[in-house]
Amino acid sequence: MTPTEDQDRATADQRRAAEREARQVAASLGLTIHGHDARTVVTPGPIVVRLLVRHTLAPQRMCEHLIGGPRPTYAVAWEPGALVCDQCVSAYAVDDDDPDQWTCDGCGTNVPDGIAIAVVRVDRLIMCAGLCRACRAVDFPGAHITG
């Protein structure tokens, strides 16, 4: 095996490990993120797909920790283009006491009684979006929705 083949195999192994870790993290975030009624989307609905596209098309900014190699990467709908590691994601935490953060990422409606966080995983990307009741009903049809 050549050095290039060894490096390709090592990179592929790192990517698989990062994807496994992202899958585990997304599952746990779906239950606990910021104390909200969070749900993990298995198949993203139209609203979440639009948010993923908006994020992808925005100018990308990465934290320095992502440069070292494949690892779980976090994105939040309220900061399109920002890609951060698990150490830096807390900088984008939702502040429940800030009325400016009660805006639905799906439709832009201000929701004084709070939003719910949807957690989506695509490969090793974990994206969080704050959604109002109406947007949750579109992307989570049939789900028991509270709040």
C-alpha positions as a LaTeX table, in Angstrom:
\begin{tabular}{lrrr}
\hline
Residue & $x$ (\AA) & $y$ (\AA) & $z$ (\AA) \\
\hline
Met1 & 0.00 & 0.00 & 0.00 \\
Thr2 & 1.33 & 3.45 & $-0.91$ \\
Pro3 & 1.56 & 6.36 & 1.56 \\
Thr4 & $-1.29$ & 8.09 & $-0.29$ \\
Glu5 & $-3.50$ & 5.01 & 0.05 \\
Asp6 & $-2.65$ & 4.83 & 3.77 \\
Gln7 & $-3.57$ & 8.50 & 4.18 \\
Asp8 & $-6.84$ & 8.05 & 2.25 \\
Arg9 & $-7.75$ & 5.07 & 4.43 \\
Ala10 & $-6.92$ & 6.99 & 7.62 \\
Thr11 & $-9.02$ & 9.98 & 6.49 \\
Ala12 & $-11.94$ & 7.68 & 5.63 \\
Asp13 & $-11.66$ & 6.09 & 9.09 \\
Gln14 & $-11.68$ & 9.54 & 10.71 \\
Arg15 & $-14.76$ & 10.55 & 8.73 \\
Arg16 & $-16.64$ & 7.39 & 9.75 \\
Ala17 & $-15.70$ & 7.96 & 13.39 \\
Ala18 & $-16.81$ & 11.61 & 13.19 \\
Glu19 & $-20.12$ & 10.58 & 11.64 \\
Arg20 & $-20.71$ & 7.98 & 14.39 \\
Glu21 & $-19.97$ & 10.58 & 17.04 \\
Ala22 & $-22.24$ & 13.13 & 15.33 \\
Arg23 & $-25.06$ & 10.57 & 15.24 \\
Gln24 & $-24.70$ & 9.95 & 19.00 \\
Val25 & $-24.45$ & 13.65 & 19.81 \\
Ala26 & $-27.49$ & 14.55 & 17.67 \\
Ala27 & $-29.55$ & 11.88 & 19.41 \\
Ser28 & $-28.63$ & 13.21 & 22.86 \\
Leu29 & $-29.13$ & 16.85 & 21.79 \\
Gly30 & $-32.58$ & 15.95 & 20.57 \\
Leu31 & $-33.49$ & 15.28 & 24.18 \\
Thr32 & $-31.57$ & 17.95 & 26.07 \\
Ile33 & $-30.52$ & 20.99 & 24.04 \\
His34 & $-30.86$ & 24.18 & 26.09 \\
Gly35 & $-33.74$ & 22.72 & 28.09 \\
His36 & $-36.17$ & 23.20 & 25.19 \\
Asp37 & $-38.63$ & 20.64 & 23.88 \\
Ala38 & $-36.13$ & 19.48 & 21.27 \\
Arg39 & $-36.87$ & 16.94 & 18.56 \\
Thr40 & $-34.46$ & 15.12 & 16.28 \\
Val41 & $-35.60$ & 15.13 & 12.67 \\
Val42 & $-34.96$ & 11.84 & 10.90 \\
Thr43 & $-36.07$ & 13.11 & 7.48 \\
Pro44 & $-35.88$ & 16.90 & 7.35 \\
Gly45 & $-39.12$ & 18.57 & 6.34 \\
Pro46 & $-39.35$ & 21.46 & 3.85 \\
Ile47 & $-38.62$ & 24.17 & 6.40 \\
Val48 & $-35.49$ & 22.50 & 7.75 \\
Val49 & $-34.30$ & 21.70 & 4.21 \\
Arg50 & $-34.65$ & 25.40 & 3.30 \\
Leu51 & $-32.65$ & 26.36 & 6.42 \\
Leu52 & $-29.91$ & 23.85 & 5.50 \\
Val53 & $-29.73$ & 25.29 & 1.97 \\
Arg54 & $-29.57$ & 28.86 & 3.33 \\
His55 & $-26.78$ & 27.80 & 5.68 \\
Thr56 & $-24.86$ & 26.06 & 2.88 \\
Leu57 & $-25.10$ & 29.07 & 0.54 \\
Ala58 & $-23.97$ & 31.60 & 3.17 \\
Pro59 & $-20.27$ & 32.54 & 3.36 \\
Gln60 & $-18.68$ & 29.83 & 5.51 \\
Arg61 & $-16.82$ & 30.66 & 8.72 \\
Met62 & $-15.16$ & 27.85 & 10.69 \\
Cys63 & $-13.71$ & 27.77 & 14.16 \\
Glu64 & $-10.01$ & 26.93 & 14.27 \\
His65 & $-10.67$ & 23.53 & 15.88 \\
Leu66 & $-12.27$ & 22.13 & 12.70 \\
Ile67 & $-9.10$ & 22.52 & 10.64 \\
Gly68 & $-7.32$ & 19.49 & 12.17 \\
Gly69 & $-9.44$ & 16.81 & 10.51 \\
Pro70 & $-12.92$ & 15.32 & 10.32 \\
Arg71 & $-15.01$ & 15.71 & 13.47 \\
Pro72 & $-18.63$ & 16.50 & 14.33 \\
Thr73 & $-19.48$ & 20.00 & 13.15 \\
Tyr74 & $-22.26$ & 22.20 & 14.51 \\
Ala75 & $-24.37$ & 24.82 & 12.76 \\
Val76 & $-27.27$ & 26.92 & 14.02 \\
Ala77 & $-30.00$ & 28.32 & 11.78 \\
Trp78 & $-29.79$ & 31.72 & 13.49 \\
Glu79 & $-26.15$ & 32.16 & 12.35 \\
Pro80 & $-25.99$ & 31.06 & 8.66 \\
Gly81 & $-22.53$ & 30.01 & 7.51 \\
Ala82 & $-21.01$ & 29.51 & 10.96 \\
Leu83 & $-19.47$ & 26.06 & 11.48 \\
Val84 & $-18.11$ & 25.25 & 14.92 \\
Cys85 & $-16.83$ & 22.34 & 17.01 \\
Asp86 & $-18.30$ & 20.99 & 20.26 \\
Gln87 & $-16.03$ & 23.34 & 22.24 \\
Cys88 & $-17.30$ & 26.48 & 20.46 \\
Val89 & $-21.00$ & 25.70 & 19.94 \\
Ser90 & $-21.95$ & 27.12 & 23.35 \\
Ala91 & $-21.21$ & 30.60 & 21.96 \\
Tyr92 & $-24.47$ & 30.22 & 19.99 \\
Ala93 & $-26.62$ & 29.09 & 22.92 \\
Val94 & $-30.17$ & 30.37 & 23.11 \\
Asp95 & $-30.81$ & 32.92 & 25.86 \\
Asp96 & $-34.41$ & 32.38 & 26.97 \\
Asp97 & $-34.45$ & 35.83 & 28.61 \\
Asp98 & $-33.67$ & 37.64 & 25.32 \\
Pro99 & $-36.89$ & 38.45 & 23.38 \\
Asp100 & $-34.87$ & 38.83 & 20.17 \\
Gln101 & $-34.17$ & 35.09 & 20.34 \\
Trp102 & $-37.85$ & 34.17 & 20.40 \\
Thr103 & $-38.03$ & 34.39 & 16.61 \\
Cys104 & $-38.84$ & 31.26 & 14.61 \\
Asp105 & $-36.04$ & 30.38 & 12.17 \\
Gly106 & $-38.62$ & 28.86 & 9.84 \\
Cys107 & $-41.08$ & 31.74 & 9.34 \\
Gly108 & $-39.60$ & 34.71 & 11.22 \\
Thr109 & $-42.55$ & 35.00 & 13.61 \\
Asn110 & $-41.83$ & 36.31 & 17.10 \\
Val111 & $-42.99$ & 33.65 & 19.58 \\
Pro112 & $-43.15$ & 35.13 & 23.12 \\
Asp113 & $-44.09$ & 31.77 & 24.67 \\
Gly114 & $-40.92$ & 30.19 & 23.26 \\
Ile115 & $-39.63$ & 28.13 & 20.41 \\
Ala116 & $-38.60$ & 24.47 & 20.23 \\
Ile117 & $-35.20$ & 23.42 & 18.97 \\
Ala118 & $-35.12$ & 20.96 & 16.06 \\
Val119 & $-31.89$ & 18.98 & 15.71 \\
Val120 & $-30.91$ & 17.67 & 12.28 \\
Arg121 & $-27.88$ & 15.54 & 11.45 \\
Val122 & $-26.51$ & 15.26 & 7.93 \\
Asp123 & $-23.35$ & 13.12 & 7.83 \\
Arg124 & $-21.19$ & 14.76 & 10.52 \\
Leu125 & $-23.03$ & 18.13 & 10.46 \\
Ile126 & $-25.42$ & 18.76 & 13.36 \\
Met127 & $-27.76$ & 21.71 & 12.76 \\
Cys128 & $-30.09$ & 23.28 & 15.29 \\
Ala129 & $-33.06$ & 25.49 & 14.43 \\
Gly130 & $-35.63$ & 27.21 & 16.62 \\
Leu131 & $-39.14$ & 26.53 & 15.31 \\
Cys132 & $-42.58$ & 27.83 & 16.27 \\
Arg133 & $-45.60$ & 25.57 & 16.73 \\
Ala134 & $-46.82$ & 26.04 & 13.13 \\
Cys135 & $-43.43$ & 25.27 & 11.57 \\
Arg136 & $-43.00$ & 22.23 & 13.84 \\
Ala137 & $-46.40$ & 20.99 & 12.61 \\
Val138 & $-45.15$ & 21.23 & 9.00 \\
Asp139 & $-41.81$ & 19.50 & 9.61 \\
Phe140 & $-43.06$ & 17.02 & 12.25 \\
Pro141 & $-46.49$ & 15.97 & 10.95 \\
Gly142 & $-48.31$ & 13.78 & 13.42 \\
Ala143 & $-45.88$ & 14.49 & 16.27 \\
His144 & $-47.30$ & 15.40 & 19.66 \\
Ile145 & $-46.53$ & 19.12 & 19.84 \\
Thr146 & $-46.62$ & 21.03 & 23.09 \\
Gly147 & $-46.02$ & 24.75 & 23.59 \\
\hline
\end{tabular}
